[in-house]
Amino acid sequence: MDALKDMAKKQRDMESGKSPNTPENQESLRKSLGDAARELGESGGQIPGGMGKADKAMRDAEKALQRGSQGGAQASQEAAAGQMDDAAQSLSDQMSQQTSDTQAGDGQDSGDNSKDPFGRGSTHGGKNVPTERQMQRSRTILDELRKRAAERDRPRPELDYLRRLLQEY
């Protein structure tokens, strides 16, 4: 799970230009993802679908980089990073489920494991915890709103609207 998070970070670093964004680096990162999937499969774990989708997005990014299309590569890299985040979350959920199954293995029928004893969804104690990708996207949107609100040549109604959006932040 931590390896997936590290790979997602490396993918974002390549996308943002913090590390070299070359076809070779993209291929190397994709191969690392494949190795992680293989190890997970060999250990008997269920491979999250997001890993396959991330692999495809990474292949697309690699092809775009080979063509010299940075914009096309960035979109695919962002998709790959998001899929790796989703896969890491899925693995985390699997591990939590296995732990709760082990703890609840006292002979009782656990029924639908996605529900608590009162029939409510049991996601992180009832809290909707955003993924790293969702938090990054929120920061990006917030930064863009702040940037636009600072541009004084925008129409007055638009500036008022932007200020209302930013009031709580």
DSSP file (Angstrom, degrees, kcal/mol; ACC not computed):
  #  RESIDUE AA STRUCTURE BP1 BP2  ACC     N-H-->O    O-->H-N    N-H-->O    O-->H-N    TCO  KAPPA ALPHA  PHI   PSI    X-CA   Y-CA   Z-CA
    1    1 A M     >        0   0    0      0, 0.0     4,-1.9     0, 0.0     5,-0.1   0.000 360.0 360.0 360.0 -45.3    0.0    0.0    0.0
    2    2 A D  H  >  +     0   0    0      1,-0.2     4,-2.5     2,-0.2     5,-0.2   0.864 360.0  57.5 -64.8 -34.3    2.8    2.4    0.9
    3    3 A A  H  > S+     0   0    0      1,-0.2     4,-2.4     2,-0.2    -1,-0.2   0.899 105.8  49.8 -62.7 -39.5    4.6    1.5   -2.4
    4    4 A L  H  > S+     0   0    0      2,-0.2     4,-2.5     1,-0.2    -1,-0.2   0.911 110.2  49.8 -64.7 -41.7    1.5    2.5   -4.3
    5    5 A K  H  X S+     0   0    0     -4,-1.9     4,-2.1     2,-0.2    -2,-0.2   0.903 111.1  49.9 -63.2 -40.4    1.3    5.8   -2.5
    6    6 A D  H  X S+     0   0    0     -4,-2.5     4,-2.5     2,-0.2    -2,-0.2   0.906 111.1  49.0 -64.1 -41.4    5.0    6.4   -3.3
    7    7 A M  H  X S+     0   0    0     -4,-2.4     4,-2.5     2,-0.2    -2,-0.2   0.894 109.3  52.1 -65.9 -38.9    4.5    5.6   -6.9
    8    8 A A  H  X S+     0   0    0     -4,-2.5     4,-2.3     2,-0.2    -1,-0.2   0.901 110.5  49.2 -63.1 -39.6    1.5    8.0   -7.1
    9    9 A K  H  X S+     0   0    0     -4,-2.1     4,-2.5     2,-0.2    -2,-0.2   0.925 110.8  49.1 -64.9 -44.0    3.8   10.7   -5.6
   10   10 A K  H  X S+     0   0    0     -4,-2.5     4,-2.2     1,-0.2    -2,-0.2   0.893 110.2  52.3 -61.5 -38.8    6.5   10.0   -8.1
   11   11 A Q  H  X S+     0   0    0     -4,-2.5     4,-2.4     1,-0.2    -1,-0.2   0.919 110.7  46.9 -63.5 -42.9    3.9   10.1  -10.9
   12   12 A R  H  X S+     0   0    0     -4,-2.3     4,-2.6     2,-0.2     6,-0.3   0.875 109.4  54.4 -66.4 -36.5    2.7   13.5   -9.6
   13   13 A D  H  X>S+     0   0    0     -4,-2.5     5,-1.7     2,-0.2     6,-1.5   0.900 110.6  46.1 -63.6 -39.7    6.3   14.7   -9.4
   14   14 A M  H  <5S+     0   0    0     -4,-2.2     3,-0.5     4,-0.2    -2,-0.2   0.923 112.9  50.3 -66.1 -43.1    6.9   13.8  -13.0
   15   15 A E  H  <5S+     0   0    0     -4,-2.4    -2,-0.2     1,-0.2    -1,-0.2   0.885 114.2  43.6 -62.3 -40.4    3.6   15.5  -14.0
   16   16 A S  H  <5S-     0   0    0     -4,-2.6    -1,-0.2    -5,-0.1    -2,-0.2   0.578 115.3-111.9 -85.2  -9.0    4.4   18.7  -12.2
   17   17 A G  T  <5S+     0   0    0     -4,-0.9    -3,-0.2    -3,-0.5    -4,-0.1   0.510  82.9 122.8  92.3   4.4    8.1   18.8  -13.4
   18   18 A K  S   <S+     0   0    0     -5,-1.7    -4,-0.2    -6,-0.3    -5,-0.1   0.759  83.0  26.1 -70.6 -23.4    9.6   18.2  -10.0
   19   19 A S  S    S-     0   0    0     -6,-1.5    -2,-0.2    -9,-0.1    -1,-0.1  -0.952 111.7 -73.1-134.2 157.7   11.4   15.2  -11.5
   20   20 A P        -     0   0    0      0, 0.0     2,-1.0     0, 0.0    -2,-0.1  -0.210  38.4-149.0 -56.3 130.7   12.4   14.5  -15.1
   21   21 A N        +     0   0    0     -7,-0.1     3,-0.0    -4,-0.1    -7,-0.0  -0.709  41.7 143.6-104.0  80.1    9.3   13.7  -17.3
   22   22 A T     >  -     0   0    0     -2,-1.0     4,-2.2     1,-0.1     5,-0.2  -0.800  62.5-116.4-117.6 158.2   10.8   11.3  -19.8
   23   23 A P  H  > S+     0   0    0      0, 0.0     4,-2.5     0, 0.0     5,-0.2   0.870 116.6  54.7 -58.8 -35.2    9.5    8.2  -21.5
   24   24 A E  H  > S+     0   0    0      2,-0.2     4,-2.4     1,-0.2     5,-0.2   0.922 108.7  46.1 -65.8 -44.2   12.2    6.1  -19.8
   25   25 A N  H  > S+     0   0    0      2,-0.2     4,-2.3     1,-0.2    -1,-0.2   0.887 112.7  51.4 -65.4 -37.6   11.2    7.3  -16.3
   26   26 A Q  H  X S+     0   0    0     -4,-2.2     4,-2.3     2,-0.2    -2,-0.2   0.917 110.6  48.1 -64.3 -43.1    7.5    6.7  -17.1
   27   27 A E  H  X S+     0   0    0     -4,-2.5     4,-2.5     2,-0.2    -2,-0.2   0.907 110.7  51.5 -63.6 -42.1    8.3    3.2  -18.3
   28   28 A S  H  X S+     0   0    0     -4,-2.4     4,-1.9     1,-0.2    -2,-0.2   0.909 110.9  47.5 -62.0 -43.0   10.4    2.5  -15.2
   29   29 A L  H  X S+     0   0    0     -4,-2.3     4,-1.9     2,-0.2    -1,-0.2   0.895 111.2  51.4 -65.6 -40.0    7.5    3.7  -12.9
   30   30 A R  H  X S+     0   0    0     -4,-2.3     4,-2.2     1,-0.2    -2,-0.2   0.901 108.8  51.1 -63.5 -40.8    5.0    1.6  -14.9
   31   31 A K  H  X S+     0   0    0     -4,-2.5     4,-2.5     2,-0.2    -1,-0.2   0.873 107.1  53.7 -64.7 -36.8    7.3   -1.5  -14.5
   32   32 A S  H  X S+     0   0    0     -4,-1.9     4,-2.3     2,-0.2    -1,-0.2   0.892 107.8  50.9 -62.6 -39.0    7.4   -0.8  -10.7
   33   33 A L  H  X S+     0   0    0     -4,-1.9     4,-2.4     2,-0.2    -2,-0.2   0.923 109.7  49.9 -63.3 -43.8    3.6   -0.8  -10.7
   34   34 A G  H  X S+     0   0    0     -4,-2.2     4,-2.5     1,-0.2    -2,-0.2   0.897 109.8  50.8 -61.1 -40.8    3.6   -4.1  -12.5
   35   35 A D  H  X S+     0   0    0     -4,-2.5     4,-2.6     2,-0.2    -1,-0.2   0.914 110.0  49.9 -62.8 -42.6    6.1   -5.6  -10.0
   36   36 A A  H  X S+     0   0    0     -4,-2.3     4,-2.3     2,-0.2    -2,-0.2   0.904 111.5  48.6 -63.5 -40.9    3.9   -4.4   -7.1
   37   37 A A  H  X S+     0   0    0     -4,-2.4     4,-2.5     2,-0.2    -1,-0.2   0.910 111.4  50.1 -64.7 -41.9    0.8   -6.0   -8.7
   38   38 A R  H  X S+     0   0    0     -4,-2.5     4,-2.5     2,-0.2    -2,-0.2   0.925 111.2  48.3 -62.7 -45.2    2.7   -9.2   -9.3
   39   39 A E  H  X S+     0   0    0     -4,-2.6     4,-1.7     2,-0.2     6,-0.2   0.900 111.6  50.5 -62.4 -40.8    3.9   -9.4   -5.7
   40   40 A L  H  <>S+     0   0    0     -4,-2.3     5,-2.0     1,-0.2     4,-0.2   0.925 111.9  47.2 -63.6 -44.4    0.4   -8.7   -4.4
   41   41 A G  H ><5S+     0   0    0     -4,-2.5     3,-1.2     1,-0.2    -2,-0.2   0.893 111.1  51.3 -63.4 -40.4   -1.0  -11.5   -6.6
   42   42 A E  H 3<5S+     0   0    0     -4,-2.5    -1,-0.2     1,-0.3    -2,-0.2   0.797 105.2  56.4 -68.3 -28.2    1.7  -13.9   -5.5
   43   43 A S  T 3<5S-     0   0    0     -4,-1.7    -1,-0.3    -5,-0.2    -2,-0.2   0.474 121.6-107.3 -83.4   0.3    1.0  -13.2   -1.9
   44   44 A G  T < 5S+     0   0    0     -3,-1.2    -3,-0.2     1,-0.3    -2,-0.1   0.481  73.8 138.4  91.6   1.8   -2.7  -14.1   -2.4
   45   45 A G      < -     0   0    0     -5,-2.0     2,-0.5    -6,-0.2    -1,-0.3  -0.400  60.2-106.4 -78.8 158.8   -4.0  -10.6   -2.2
   46   46 A Q        -     0   0    0     -2,-0.1    -1,-0.1    -3,-0.1    48,-0.1  -0.738  31.4-130.7 -85.7 128.3   -6.7   -9.3   -4.5
   47   47 A I        -     0   0    0     -2,-0.5     5,-0.1     1,-0.1   -10,-0.0  -0.691  23.9-124.1 -82.5 119.4   -5.3   -6.9   -7.1
   48   48 A P    >>  -     0   0    0      0, 0.0     3,-1.6     0, 0.0     4,-0.7  -0.331  12.5-126.4 -63.2 143.1   -7.4   -3.7   -7.2
   49   49 A G  H 3> S+     0   0    0      1,-0.3     4,-1.9     2,-0.2     3,-0.5   0.781 105.6  71.5 -59.5 -27.7   -8.8   -2.8  -10.6
   50   50 A G  H 3> S+     0   0    0      1,-0.2     4,-2.4     2,-0.2    -1,-0.3   0.772  88.8  61.5 -61.6 -25.7   -7.3    0.6  -10.2
   51   51 A M  H <> S+     0   0    0     -3,-1.6     4,-2.1     2,-0.2    -1,-0.2   0.907 105.2  45.9 -68.9 -40.2   -3.8   -0.9  -10.7
   52   52 A G  H  X S+     0   0    0     -4,-0.7     4,-2.1    -3,-0.5    -2,-0.2   0.900 113.9  48.8 -66.1 -40.8   -4.7   -2.1  -14.2
   53   53 A K  H  X S+     0   0    0     -4,-1.9     4,-2.4     2,-0.2    -2,-0.2   0.878 110.3  51.6 -66.7 -37.4   -6.3    1.2  -15.0
   54   54 A A  H  X S+     0   0    0     -4,-2.4     4,-2.5     2,-0.2    -2,-0.2   0.906 107.8  52.9 -64.6 -41.3   -3.2    3.0  -13.7
   55   55 A D  H  X S+     0   0    0     -4,-2.1     4,-2.3     2,-0.2    -2,-0.2   0.923 109.9  47.8 -59.6 -45.1   -1.0    0.8  -15.9
   56   56 A K  H  X S+     0   0    0     -4,-2.1     4,-2.3     1,-0.2    -2,-0.2   0.923 112.3  48.7 -63.1 -44.1   -3.0    1.7  -19.0
   57   57 A A  H  X S+     0   0    0     -4,-2.4     4,-2.3     1,-0.2    -1,-0.2   0.873 110.7  51.6 -63.6 -36.2   -2.9    5.4  -18.2
   58   58 A M  H  X S+     0   0    0     -4,-2.5     4,-2.4     2,-0.2    -1,-0.2   0.878 108.4  50.8 -68.9 -37.4    0.9    5.1  -17.6
   59   59 A R  H  X S+     0   0    0     -4,-2.3     4,-2.5     2,-0.2    -2,-0.2   0.920 110.5  49.8 -62.5 -43.0    1.3    3.4  -21.0
   60   60 A D  H  X S+     0   0    0     -4,-2.3     4,-2.3     1,-0.2    -2,-0.2   0.904 111.1  49.1 -61.9 -41.4   -0.7    6.3  -22.6
   61   61 A A  H  X S+     0   0    0     -4,-2.3     4,-2.6     2,-0.2    -1,-0.2   0.904 109.7  51.8 -64.1 -41.7    1.5    8.8  -20.9
   62   62 A E  H  X S+     0   0    0     -4,-2.4     4,-2.2     1,-0.2    -2,-0.2   0.924 110.7  47.8 -61.2 -45.2    4.7    7.0  -22.0
   63   63 A K  H  X S+     0   0    0     -4,-2.5     4,-1.7     2,-0.2    -1,-0.2   0.902 111.4  50.8 -62.9 -41.1    3.4    7.1  -25.6
   64   64 A A  H  X>S+     0   0    0     -4,-2.3     5,-2.9     1,-0.2     4,-0.7   0.903 110.0  49.9 -63.7 -40.7    2.5   10.8  -25.4
   65   65 A L  H ><5S+     0   0    0     -4,-2.6     3,-0.7     1,-0.2    -1,-0.2   0.890 107.6  53.9 -65.0 -38.2    6.0   11.6  -24.0
   66   66 A Q  H 3<5S+     0   0    0     -4,-2.2    -1,-0.2     1,-0.3    -2,-0.2   0.853 109.8  47.9 -63.8 -32.9    7.5    9.6  -26.9
   67   67 A R  H 3<5S-     0   0    0     -4,-1.7    -1,-0.3    -5,-0.2    -2,-0.2   0.600 119.2-114.3 -80.5 -11.4    5.5   11.8  -29.3
   68   68 A G  T <<5 +     0   0    0     -4,-0.7     2,-1.1    -3,-0.7    -3,-0.2   0.648  69.6 141.2  87.2  16.6    6.6   14.9  -27.4
   69   69 A S     >< +     0   0    0     -5,-2.9     4,-1.9     1,-0.2    -1,-0.2  -0.743  20.8 172.9 -96.0  90.3    3.1   15.7  -26.2
   70   70 A Q  H  > S+     0   0    0     -2,-1.1     4,-2.6     2,-0.2    -1,-0.2   0.891  78.9  53.7 -63.9 -39.9    3.6   17.0  -22.7
   71   71 A G  H  > S+     0   0    0      1,-0.2     4,-1.8     2,-0.2    -1,-0.2   0.924 110.2  46.0 -62.8 -45.0    0.0   18.0  -22.4
   72   72 A G  H  > S+     0   0    0      1,-0.2     4,-1.6     2,-0.2    -1,-0.2   0.872 113.0  51.1 -64.0 -36.7   -1.3   14.6  -23.4
   73   73 A A  H  X S+     0   0    0     -4,-1.9     4,-2.8     1,-0.2    -2,-0.2   0.905 106.1  54.6 -67.5 -40.9    1.2   13.0  -21.0
   74   74 A Q  H  X S+     0   0    0     -4,-2.6     4,-2.6     1,-0.2     5,-0.2   0.900 106.6  50.5 -62.5 -41.0    0.1   15.1  -18.1
   75   75 A A  H  X S+     0   0    0     -4,-1.8     4,-2.0     1,-0.2    -1,-0.2   0.927 114.4  44.2 -62.8 -43.3   -3.6   14.2  -18.4
   76   76 A S  H  X S+     0   0    0     -4,-1.6     4,-2.5     2,-0.2    -2,-0.2   0.874 112.6  52.3 -68.7 -36.4   -2.6   10.5  -18.5
   77   77 A Q  H  X S+     0   0    0     -4,-2.8     4,-2.6     2,-0.2    -2,-0.2   0.898 108.9  49.8 -66.6 -39.7   -0.2   10.9  -15.6
   78   78 A E  H  X S+     0   0    0     -4,-2.6     4,-2.3     2,-0.2    -1,-0.2   0.922 111.7  48.8 -63.3 -42.7   -2.9   12.6  -13.5
   79   79 A A  H  X S+     0   0    0     -4,-2.0     4,-2.4    -5,-0.2    -2,-0.2   0.913 111.2  50.2 -62.5 -42.1   -5.2    9.8  -14.3
   80   80 A A  H  X S+     0   0    0     -4,-2.5     4,-2.3     2,-0.2    -2,-0.2   0.920 110.1  49.4 -63.0 -44.2   -2.6    7.2  -13.4
   81   81 A A  H  X S+     0   0    0     -4,-2.6     4,-2.3     1,-0.2    -1,-0.2   0.913 111.6  49.6 -62.2 -41.9   -1.8    8.9  -10.0
   82   82 A G  H  X S+     0   0    0     -4,-2.3     4,-2.5     1,-0.2    -1,-0.2   0.900 110.1  50.1 -63.9 -40.5   -5.5    9.0   -9.2
   83   83 A Q  H  X S+     0   0    0     -4,-2.4     4,-2.5     2,-0.2    -1,-0.2   0.875 109.7  51.1 -65.6 -37.1   -5.9    5.3  -10.1
   84   84 A M  H  X S+     0   0    0     -4,-2.3     4,-2.5     2,-0.2    -2,-0.2   0.893 109.6  50.5 -67.7 -37.9   -3.0    4.5   -7.8
   85   85 A D  H  X S+     0   0    0     -4,-2.3     4,-2.4     2,-0.2    -2,-0.2   0.933 111.8  47.9 -61.0 -44.8   -4.6    6.5   -5.0
   86   86 A D  H  X S+     0   0    0     -4,-2.5     4,-2.4     1,-0.2    -2,-0.2   0.901 111.6  49.9 -62.8 -40.5   -7.8    4.6   -5.5
   87   87 A A  H  X S+     0   0    0     -4,-2.5     4,-2.6     2,-0.2    -1,-0.2   0.903 110.1  50.2 -65.1 -40.9   -5.9    1.3   -5.6
   88   88 A A  H  X S+     0   0    0     -4,-2.5     4,-2.4     2,-0.2    -2,-0.2   0.905 111.4  48.8 -63.6 -40.6   -4.1    2.1   -2.4
   89   89 A Q  H  X S+     0   0    0     -4,-2.4     4,-2.6     2,-0.2    -2,-0.2   0.906 110.5  51.1 -64.2 -41.0   -7.5    3.0   -0.8
   90   90 A S  H  X S+     0   0    0     -4,-2.4     4,-2.5     2,-0.2    -2,-0.2   0.911 110.6  48.4 -62.8 -42.9   -8.9   -0.2   -2.0
   91   91 A L  H  X S+     0   0    0     -4,-2.6     4,-2.6     2,-0.2    -2,-0.2   0.904 110.8  51.3 -63.4 -40.5   -6.0   -2.2   -0.5
   92   92 A S  H  X S+     0   0    0     -4,-2.4     4,-2.5     1,-0.2    -2,-0.2   0.916 110.3  48.7 -61.9 -43.1   -6.4   -0.3    2.8
   93   93 A D  H  X S+     0   0    0     -4,-2.6     4,-2.7     2,-0.2    -2,-0.2   0.901 110.3  51.6 -63.6 -40.4  -10.1   -1.2    2.8
   94   94 A Q  H  X S+     0   0    0     -4,-2.5     4,-2.7     2,-0.2    -2,-0.2   0.926 110.9  47.8 -60.4 -44.6   -9.3   -4.8    2.1
   95   95 A M  H  X S+     0   0    0     -4,-2.6     4,-2.3     2,-0.2    -2,-0.2   0.910 112.4  48.6 -64.9 -41.6   -6.8   -4.9    5.0
   96   96 A S  H  X S+     0   0    0     -4,-2.5     4,-2.8     2,-0.2    -1,-0.2   0.908 111.9  50.1 -62.6 -41.6   -9.3   -3.3    7.3
   97   97 A Q  H  X S+     0   0    0     -4,-2.7     4,-2.7     2,-0.2    -2,-0.2   0.910 110.1  49.3 -64.2 -42.4  -11.9   -5.7    6.2
   98   98 A Q  H  X S+     0   0    0     -4,-2.7     4,-2.3     2,-0.2    -1,-0.2   0.896 112.1  49.4 -63.7 -39.2   -9.6   -8.7    6.8
   99   99 A T  H  X S+     0   0    0     -4,-2.3     4,-2.4     2,-0.2    -2,-0.2   0.928 113.3  45.1 -65.3 -44.9   -8.8   -7.3   10.3
  100  100 A S  H  X S+     0   0    0     -4,-2.8     4,-2.5     1,-0.2    -2,-0.2   0.871 112.3  52.2 -69.0 -34.3  -12.4   -6.8   11.2
  101  101 A D  H  < S+     0   0    0     -4,-2.7     4,-0.3     2,-0.2    -1,-0.2   0.903 110.9  48.2 -64.4 -40.1  -13.3  -10.3    9.8
  102  102 A T  H >< S+     0   0    0     -4,-2.3     3,-0.7     1,-0.2    -2,-0.2   0.913 115.1  44.3 -66.3 -42.8  -10.5  -11.8   12.0
  103  103 A Q  H 3< S+     0   0    0     -4,-2.4    -2,-0.2     1,-0.2    -1,-0.2   0.843 115.7  47.4 -70.7 -33.1  -11.7   -9.9   15.0
  104  104 A A  T 3X S+     0   0    0     -4,-2.5     2,-2.4    -5,-0.2     4,-0.5   0.412  79.7 109.5 -87.1   3.2  -15.3  -10.8   14.3
  105  105 A G  T <4  +     0   0    0     -3,-0.7    -1,-0.2    -4,-0.3    -3,-0.1  -0.162  34.4 120.2 -76.1  48.0  -14.5  -14.4   13.7
  106  106 A D  T  4 S-     0   0    0     -2,-2.4    -1,-0.2     2,-0.1     3,-0.1   0.114  97.3 -86.0 -99.1  21.6  -16.2  -15.5   16.9
  107  107 A G  T  4 S+     0   0    0      1,-0.4     2,-0.2    -3,-0.2    -2,-0.1   0.308  92.0 123.8  97.1  -9.3  -18.7  -17.8   15.1
  108  108 A Q  S  < S-     0   0    0     -4,-0.5     2,-0.6     1,-0.1    -1,-0.4  -0.582  70.1-110.3 -85.6 149.6  -21.3  -15.1   14.4
  109  109 A D        -     0   0    0     -2,-0.2    -1,-0.1     1,-0.2    -4,-0.0  -0.683  24.4-159.9 -76.6 118.9  -22.5  -14.5   10.9
  110  110 A S        -     0   0    0     -2,-0.6    -1,-0.2     1,-0.2    -2,-0.0   0.611  20.8-168.3 -79.5 -10.6  -21.1  -11.1   10.0
  111  111 A G        +     0   0    0      2,-0.1     2,-0.8     3,-0.0    -1,-0.2  -0.300  60.5   8.1  63.2-140.2  -23.6  -10.5    7.2
  112  112 A D    >   -     0   0    0      1,-0.2     3,-1.6     4,-0.1     7,-0.1  -0.668  68.5-159.0 -78.7 110.2  -23.0   -7.6    4.9
  113  113 A N  T 3  S+     0   0    0     -2,-0.8    -1,-0.2     1,-0.3    -2,-0.1   0.571  84.3  68.1 -71.2  -9.3  -19.5   -6.4    5.9
  114  114 A S  T 3  S+     0   0    0      7,-0.1     8,-1.6     2,-0.1     2,-0.3   0.444  95.4  68.4 -88.8   2.3  -20.1   -2.9    4.4
  115  115 A K  B <  S-A  121   0A   0     -3,-1.6     6,-0.2     6,-0.2     5,-0.0  -0.884  77.3-129.9-119.7 149.5  -22.7   -2.1    7.0
  116  116 A D    >   -     0   0    0      4,-3.1     3,-2.4    -2,-0.3    -4,-0.1  -0.334  48.5 -84.7 -83.7 178.1  -22.4   -1.6   10.8
  117  117 A P  T 3  S+     0   0    0      0, 0.0    -1,-0.1     0, 0.0    -2,-0.0   0.716 131.1  53.8 -59.4 -19.3  -24.8   -3.5   13.1
  118  118 A F  T 3  S-     0   0    0      2,-0.1     3,-0.1     3,-0.0    -3,-0.0   0.331 121.7-104.4 -97.2   7.2  -27.5   -0.8   12.6
  119  119 A G  S <  S+     0   0    0     -3,-2.4     2,-0.2     1,-0.3     3,-0.1   0.528  77.9 132.8  85.9   6.3  -27.4   -1.1    8.8
  120  120 A R        -     0   0    0      1,-0.1    -4,-3.1     2,-0.0    -1,-0.3  -0.571  67.3 -95.0 -88.0 154.6  -25.4    2.1    8.2
  121  121 A G  B     -A  115   0A   0     -6,-0.2     2,-0.4    -2,-0.2    -6,-0.2  -0.419  31.9-146.7 -63.2 142.1  -22.5    2.3    5.9
  122  122 A S        +     0   0    0     -8,-1.6     2,-0.8     3,-0.1     3,-0.2  -0.502  37.8 149.7-115.0  64.0  -19.2    1.9    7.8
  123  123 A T  S >> S-     0   0    0     -2,-0.4     3,-0.6     1,-0.2     4,-0.6  -0.853  81.6 -34.1 -98.9 108.3  -16.7    4.1    6.0
  124  124 A H  G >4 S-     0   0    0     -2,-0.8     3,-1.3     1,-0.3    -1,-0.2   0.892 121.7 -47.5  51.1  50.9  -14.1    5.5    8.4
  125  125 A G  G 34 S-     0   0    0      1,-0.3    -1,-0.3    -3,-0.2     3,-0.1   0.817 110.1 -52.9  65.5  30.8  -16.5    5.8   11.3
  126  126 A G  G <4 S+     0   0    0     -3,-0.6     2,-0.4     1,-0.3    -1,-0.3   0.456 111.4 122.6  85.0  -0.1  -19.2    7.5    9.2
  127  127 A K    <<  -     0   0    0     -3,-1.3     2,-1.0    -4,-0.6    -1,-0.3  -0.765  62.8-134.0 -98.1 140.6  -16.8   10.1    8.0
  128  128 A N        -     0   0    0     -2,-0.4    -4,-0.1    -3,-0.1    -3,-0.0  -0.807  26.8-164.9 -91.3  99.4  -16.1   10.7    4.3
  129  129 A V        -     0   0    0     -2,-1.0     2,-0.0     1,-0.0    -5,-0.0  -0.771  14.9-131.9 -90.8 119.0  -12.3   11.0    4.3
  130  130 A P        -     0   0    0      0, 0.0     2,-0.1     0, 0.0    -1,-0.0  -0.356  18.1-119.8 -70.4 149.7  -11.0   12.5    1.1
  131  131 A T     >  -     0   0    0      1,-0.1     4,-2.3    -2,-0.0     5,-0.2  -0.339  30.0-103.2 -78.0 168.1   -8.1   10.8   -0.8
  132  132 A E  H  > S+     0   0    0      1,-0.2     4,-2.5     2,-0.2     5,-0.2   0.889 124.0  53.3 -58.7 -40.0   -4.8   12.6   -1.4
  133  133 A R  H  > S+     0   0    0      2,-0.2     4,-2.5     1,-0.2    -1,-0.2   0.911 108.3  49.0 -63.3 -43.1   -5.9   13.2   -5.0
  134  134 A Q  H  > S+     0   0    0      1,-0.2     4,-2.2     2,-0.2    -1,-0.2   0.895 111.7  49.2 -64.6 -39.4   -9.2   14.7   -3.9
  135  135 A M  H  X S+     0   0    0     -4,-2.3     4,-2.3     2,-0.2    -2,-0.2   0.909 111.0  49.6 -66.0 -40.9   -7.4   17.0   -1.5
  136  136 A Q  H  X S+     0   0    0     -4,-2.5     4,-2.3     2,-0.2    -2,-0.2   0.911 110.6  50.3 -62.9 -42.5   -4.9   18.0   -4.2
  137  137 A R  H  X S+     0   0    0     -4,-2.5     4,-2.3     1,-0.2    -1,-0.2   0.899 109.9  50.8 -62.7 -41.0   -7.7   18.8   -6.6
  138  138 A S  H  X S+     0   0    0     -4,-2.2     4,-2.6     2,-0.2    -2,-0.2   0.908 110.1  49.6 -62.5 -42.8   -9.5   20.9   -3.9
  139  139 A R  H  X S+     0   0    0     -4,-2.3     4,-2.7     2,-0.2    -2,-0.2   0.903 109.9  51.7 -62.8 -40.4   -6.2   22.9   -3.3
  140  140 A T  H  X S+     0   0    0     -4,-2.3     4,-2.1     2,-0.2    -2,-0.2   0.923 112.0  45.7 -62.1 -45.0   -5.9   23.5   -7.0
  141  141 A I  H  X S+     0   0    0     -4,-2.3     4,-2.5     2,-0.2    -2,-0.2   0.922 113.0  50.1 -64.6 -44.1   -9.4   24.8   -7.3
  142  142 A L  H  X S+     0   0    0     -4,-2.6     4,-2.3     1,-0.2    -2,-0.2   0.905 110.2  50.3 -62.1 -42.1   -9.0   27.0   -4.2
  143  143 A D  H  X S+     0   0    0     -4,-2.7     4,-2.5     1,-0.2    -1,-0.2   0.903 110.6  50.0 -61.4 -41.5   -5.7   28.4   -5.5
  144  144 A E  H  X S+     0   0    0     -4,-2.1     4,-2.5     2,-0.2    -2,-0.2   0.901 109.9  50.3 -65.4 -41.0   -7.4   29.2   -8.9
  145  145 A L  H  X S+     0   0    0     -4,-2.5     4,-2.4     2,-0.2    -2,-0.2   0.918 111.9  47.9 -62.7 -42.6  -10.3   30.9   -7.1
  146  146 A R  H  X S+     0   0    0     -4,-2.3     4,-1.4     2,-0.2    -2,-0.2   0.907 111.2  51.0 -64.5 -41.3   -7.9   33.0   -5.0
  147  147 A K  H  X S+     0   0    0     -4,-2.5     4,-0.6     1,-0.2     3,-0.4   0.939 112.7  45.1 -61.3 -47.0   -5.9   33.9   -8.1
  148  148 A R  H >< S+     0   0    0     -4,-2.5     3,-1.0     1,-0.2    -1,-0.2   0.878 109.3  55.4 -66.0 -37.2   -9.0   35.0  -10.0
  149  149 A A  H 3< S+     0   0    0     -4,-2.4    -1,-0.2     1,-0.2    -2,-0.2   0.789 104.6  55.3 -66.2 -26.1  -10.3   37.0   -7.0
  150  150 A A  H 3< S+     0   0    0     -4,-1.4     2,-0.9    -3,-0.4    -1,-0.2   0.612  83.7  96.2 -81.3 -12.7   -7.0   38.9   -6.9
  151  151 A E    X<  -     0   0    0     -3,-1.0     3,-1.2    -4,-0.6    -1,-0.0  -0.700  57.5-168.7 -82.4 106.4   -7.4   40.0  -10.6
  152  152 A R  T 3  S+     0   0    0     -2,-0.9    -1,-0.2     1,-0.3     7,-0.1   0.608  76.2  70.9 -74.1 -13.3   -8.9   43.5  -10.3
  153  153 A D  T 3  S+     0   0    0      2,-0.0    -1,-0.3     3,-0.0     3,-0.1   0.419  75.6 105.8 -86.3   4.2   -9.8   43.8  -14.0
  154  154 A R  S <  S-     0   0    0     -3,-1.2     5,-0.1    -6,-0.2    -5,-0.0  -0.483  87.6 -85.2 -77.5 153.6  -12.6   41.2  -13.7
  155  155 A P     >  -     0   0    0      0, 0.0     4,-2.2     0, 0.0     3,-0.4  -0.269  38.3-117.3 -59.0 145.4  -16.2   42.4  -13.7
  156  156 A R  H  > S+     0   0    0      1,-0.2     4,-2.5     2,-0.2     5,-0.2   0.873 112.3  52.8 -54.7 -45.4  -17.5   43.5  -10.3
  157  157 A P  H  > S+     0   0    0      0, 0.0     4,-2.2     0, 0.0    -1,-0.2   0.888 109.9  49.7 -61.4 -35.9  -20.2   40.8  -10.1
  158  158 A E  H  > S+     0   0    0     -3,-0.4     4,-2.7     2,-0.2    -2,-0.2   0.918 110.2  49.5 -67.8 -42.1  -17.7   38.1  -10.8
  159  159 A L  H  X S+     0   0    0     -4,-2.2     4,-2.4     2,-0.2    -1,-0.2   0.904 111.1  50.3 -62.9 -40.5  -15.3   39.4   -8.1
  160  160 A D  H  X S+     0   0    0     -4,-2.5     4,-2.2     2,-0.2    -1,-0.2   0.914 111.0  49.3 -61.6 -42.5  -18.2   39.5   -5.6
  161  161 A Y  H  X S+     0   0    0     -4,-2.2     4,-2.2     2,-0.2    -2,-0.2   0.921 110.7  49.4 -62.6 -45.6  -19.1   36.0   -6.5
  162  162 A L  H  X S+     0   0    0     -4,-2.7     4,-1.9     1,-0.2    -1,-0.2   0.901 109.6  51.9 -62.0 -40.9  -15.5   34.8   -6.0
  163  163 A R  H  X S+     0   0    0     -4,-2.4     4,-0.8     1,-0.2    -1,-0.2   0.899 108.7  50.8 -63.4 -39.6  -15.3   36.6   -2.7
  164  164 A R  H >< S+     0   0    0     -4,-2.2     3,-0.6     1,-0.2     4,-0.4   0.899 109.5  50.9 -64.3 -38.7  -18.5   34.8   -1.5
  165  165 A L  H 3< S+     0   0    0     -4,-2.2     3,-0.4     1,-0.2    -1,-0.2   0.879 115.1  42.9 -63.3 -36.5  -17.0   31.5   -2.6
  166  166 A L  H >< S+     0   0    0     -4,-1.9     3,-1.9     1,-0.2    -1,-0.2   0.498  83.9 101.7 -89.8  -4.2  -13.8   32.2   -0.6
  167  167 A Q  T << S+     0   0    0     -4,-0.8    -1,-0.2    -3,-0.6    -2,-0.1   0.854  84.6  44.2 -51.4 -43.6  -15.5   33.6    2.5
  168  168 A E  T 3         0   0    0     -3,-0.4    -1,-0.3    -4,-0.4    -2,-0.1   0.564 360.0 360.0 -81.2  -6.8  -15.1   30.4    4.6
  169  169 A Y    <         0   0    0     -3,-1.9    -1,-0.2    -4,-0.1    -2,-0.2   0.406 360.0 360.0-109.5 360.0  -11.5   29.8    3.5
